[in-house]
Amino acid sequence: MTNSSVGMGEQDRSEREKFENELKTILKTSEDSNILLRVIGSLAFQMHCPQFGYLQAAMGRAYTDIDFGAYGNQNKQISRMMASLGYVDNREVFISSEGERAIFDKPGTGLHVDVFYEKLDFCHAIYWKDRLEVDSPTIPLTELLLEKMQIVQINEKDIIDTIMLLLEHPLGDIDKETINIKLAAQLCSNEWGLWRTATMNLDKVKQLAQHYTQLSDEQKSKVVTQVDEIVARLNSEPKPLAWRIRDRVGDRVKWYKEVDEV
């Protein structure tokens, strides 16, 4: 785990409400405009964890921006909508990412919006195809989990969000208010690198959760149980020949992309 302090630090209630209220405004405007936006990042975990969302503030996990997943065929509508809300589009990012990412800033407010089109593509790609309709107002819980577990140099903020998710939601083979580990296992069986990074990070979540004084012994035990079940499911999923061949190579060959900062 890296020691990055990004996304960590004391944040008062008024500052958190600034992000939360702006998110509500954007979501309401997108709904009125028939634009399909789904929340990702810290605010998505906050919205989808009503019982354990308090842990973000308690553990010093701060909001830094507002993130969305969207489909590329609505990028022009999204740009017009964000402009109507007072945001300035960083066109250089959109062009350099070949239309896969857009960044919008609201001058004088400190508000920053990231939109990822079709997929979240950092160390590994997490695709949205046919998935943004599955849940609302966030991406599905499985993608929320993988959003964090695909980061090779995982940060404390990612650990905290994952702990919240595992405490809040059961595991199963469906999407409705459930972490669909059947889907996660299938995705990891299609890509050895994603499996390697995800299982590596799940172990870190299990170990690091034990050191948080904000968690009760019962909560720490539940994190362990949830992680163990997920890892067992990822490992037991049948693997194709290409996966098994790549597994023999292991860590001797790099299995992930470096994350380039914008």
Disulfide bonds with the S-S distance in Angstrom:
none
